[in-house]
Amino acid sequence: MQLDEPDRRILRVIQERPGLTMRELGAATGLSHSPCWRRLQRLQQAGIVSEKRYIVDPEAAGFEIVVFCFLRMAEHRRDRLAAFEAAVERVPEVLQCYSLSGEHDYLLQVVARSVRDYEQTVKNALLELPDVQSINTSFTLKRIKDSRVIPV
């Protein structure tokens, strides 16, 4: 889908102020209510915009440990990778999972309440994922930037 300038204005505004009413969004983007609503619907149908969500700060919710896990897989058959990806979806402590090129096969972002809690996640969930050969863990020390704002 090709984005024009009114689409980009809508995307910029809803990323910064997601709680606006449609009337307020129209005013902020220079569009009237109906055209703004139609454009937003089109952006949602195209998968560019997803549903609204509240963002919970992990540390404020008691998850003081944020870990990045680099995984190597024992097998690279399509069915085994699909099984791994389906299984990782069911581990609630895994916030994000990316397939990688290069030395590692996957990168997981994992949250835990403590180091012991993370150890239990490794033993009871991550090592139980299909075909995991090795896990290389890096604990974060400080969050410098945490943005989901796309520069449209």
HELIX and SHEET records of a PDB file:
HELIX    1   1 GLU A    5  GLU A   16  1                                  12    
HELIX    2   2 MET A   22  THR A   29  1                                   8    
HELIX    3   3 HIS A   33  GLN A   45  1                                  13    
HELIX    4   4 ARG A   78  VAL A   88  1                                  11    
HELIX    5   5 VAL A  115  ASN A  124  1                                  10    
HELIX    6   6 LEU A  126  GLU A  128  5                                   3    
SHEET    1   A 4 VAL A  94  SER A  99  0                                        
SHEET    2   A 4 TYR A 106  ALA A 112 -1                                        
SHEET    3   A 4 ILE A  65  MET A  73 -1                                        
SHEET    4   A 4 VAL A 132  PHE A 139 -1                                        
END                                                                             
